[in-house]
Amino acid sequence: MGPPPRRLIVLGLITTLVLALLLTAHYTRASESALVAKVGGKVQELLHSGTSDHKEEEALRKPKEQPKEPEPAVDSGYDHGTEKGSGGVGRHVHVRPSAPTLKSAGFEGCEYPVVIHVTPDGHCTGVLALYGSIVRNVLNQPEELANKTCVHVTYMDPELKSIEEMYKWPARENPFKTPRDCFLLDSTPALNDVVPVRFNALRGIEKPEFMQSQPGWIIALNKIHSWAFDAYPRILLMDADSIAVTDLHLIFNDADPRHTITGAPDQFHNCGDRSRMNGGMILLRPSRYFHISALEAIYDPGSSCVSGHWDQSEQELLNCLCGYQGPAKGIRPEFECALMPLYNSVWPWNFACSAANVVPIRSVHFTGATKPWSVDEKRLHLRFDYGYWGCLKDAARANSLEAVKKCEFPEAEVSRLLTTHELFAPHD
């Protein structure tokens, strides 16, 4: 018998292939049905929680998760019981985040806050006279300054234990019973009604180990803490040996509010020298960030860009921050700075300078000169600047607005004639 015809072989192969495909399709449908039934049941169980008869039983059989052991705290390098950091650039000070300053820390409606630091010595008399001069300015320019001007007096409180506590800026009772001129600051109701006064405590700043300076400059270091007094958008810091004359509001309004620091020029060499800033009058945009940045700098030997040991305390720091000395852009160029015009703060030997007489002199700073409270009172009238200071001191002591109004500072045509550098010697 011969081999089957090729047609039969082909038909057989096709038949076998069709049967195989049919069996495969049947098996696949069966598997899918089983899977749908199984998964669908689980989906139904998930969508309708609690319908499974076995859910509670499975939950009981499932072992409970054990609580995780707390991870050990990472050593930050700081001693959380103090404000000292671990050292190194940017790590000298440790301050914990704290609540923002309350609005009640400042006087409502005060647009021109003046901050004055006092120490319980002759500076008390200086602060009282300065306060009297601010009251006089308000009385003479009520439309611009009345109900918009206030004074905050800062002092170092050894009982203040932390910077975080200081940041609350609560109003304090006057801590001074003596000297009497400090006691009088908020005990002159006639003057206090015109310009309200509040006391705020500063924590003492520990002197950097490498700092070498005269005792007065070391005490002045504490003023850096007032750079954090952010109860107002801007504050005017005035030294106790200053005296206001006029246009207090323009010292604020003429300055760019975007600048962190706007300072009076240092006039030690001559009145045309605009290369350095003097710390006696600073219009500041205060903030905790700026404050902490400044604190870090004073403990960093590399930041003392002039002397290497903070010879002139916070004044050297201001110049190093701003770049008036040291690096061209300053050690912290993020803080914008500017110099005030000369007429904002004139030194006693510079009344004749042309730049001091473009507009009426706005304040006098008795630096580089004998402090007025160290001059024999019988001689104060021999110079108009010292006489003006003495008049305001006496008027403030007397709590007399009429006496304050009578204190006169001469017009530029008179003041510019004083060209002598001869100043009073301190009395014995």
C-alpha positions, 0 to 999 in steps of 0.5 A: 500500500502506498503512502497517503496522499499529501492532501490527507496529511495536510488535512490531518495536521489542520484538524490536530491544530484546531483541536489544540486551539480549542482545548487551550481556549477552554482551559484559559476561560476556566482559569479566568473564571476561577481568578475572577471569582477569587479576586472578585470576592476579595474586592467585594470584601474590601469594598464592604468592610466587615462582610467577611466571616473570616475577617475578625478571626484573621485579625485575632490571629495576626500578631500585633506590631511592636512599637519602634524603639525611639531613634537616639538623638543626634548630637548637635554639638550644642549644650542645650543648657547654655547659649554657647555653641560648639565654636567655629564659624557660625556656631558660637551661639545657640538660640532656640526658636521662639515666638514672634515679638508681640505687638504690645512690646511697642507703643501703638501708633509710634512711627519714630521709636528712639532706643537709648542704652543707659548705664547707671552713671553719668550717662543717666544725666545724658539720657535725661537731657536727650529725652528732654530734647526729643520732647522739645522736638515734638512740641516744636513740630507737633503735626509731624511728631505728636503721638508718633514718637516714643522712647525705649530705654535699654539696660543690662539686667544680670538676672536675665538668663537667656536670649529667648527670654529677652526676645519677649521684650516685656515692659519693665519697671524702671530699675533705677532708684539711683542715680536720680536722673535715671529714676526721673526718666519715667517720673516726669509726667508732663514730659511722659505725656508728650513722649512715652517712655518704656524700659527694656532689659538686655542680657549681658554679652560675654566678652570674647576672649580675644577682645582687647579694648577700653572698659567703656567699649566693652560695656558698649558691646551690650548694645548689640542685643538691642539690634534684635528689638523688632517691635517696630520696623525701624528703630533709631539708636542714639547714644546717651551723649547725643542731643536732638535738635529738630526734624526727628521724623526726617531722619527716618523718612529720608533714609531708604527703608530697605537698608538694614543699617543707616549710620552717621558718618565718623567725623574724627579726622574731618567733616568730609571723611565719609569712609567710616560709620559712627555708632552714635546714631544708627537707624536700624531695621532690627531682626533676630536674624541680623542680631544672631549674625552680629553675635556670631561675628563678635566671637569670630576672630576673623570678623574683627577686620580692623584691629583683630580684637574689637578695639572699638567694640560694636562700632568696629563691628558695624564697619566690618559688617558694612564694608566701610573697613575690611572687605570691600563688600563687608563680612555680611554683604546681605545686610545693606548699609548707607551713611547718613548726611552729615547734618543728621549728627554733627560733632561739636568741632564741625559746626562750620562744615558746609555739609552740616549747614545744608539744612538745620542741624538735626542732632549733636553728638558729643563724641571726641569731646568732653561729655557735658555731664563732666563739665562744671555746670557754671561753664556750660553756657559758654558754648551754645551746644553745651548750654542747650544741653544744660538747659534741657537737662534742667528742664527735664529735671523740673518736669516743665514743658515751658522750660523745655520750650525755652531751650534754644539752639541757634540758627545756622548763621550763628552756629556755623561761626563756631570754628574752634576745636577748643573744648571744655576740660572736665571738671575735677 
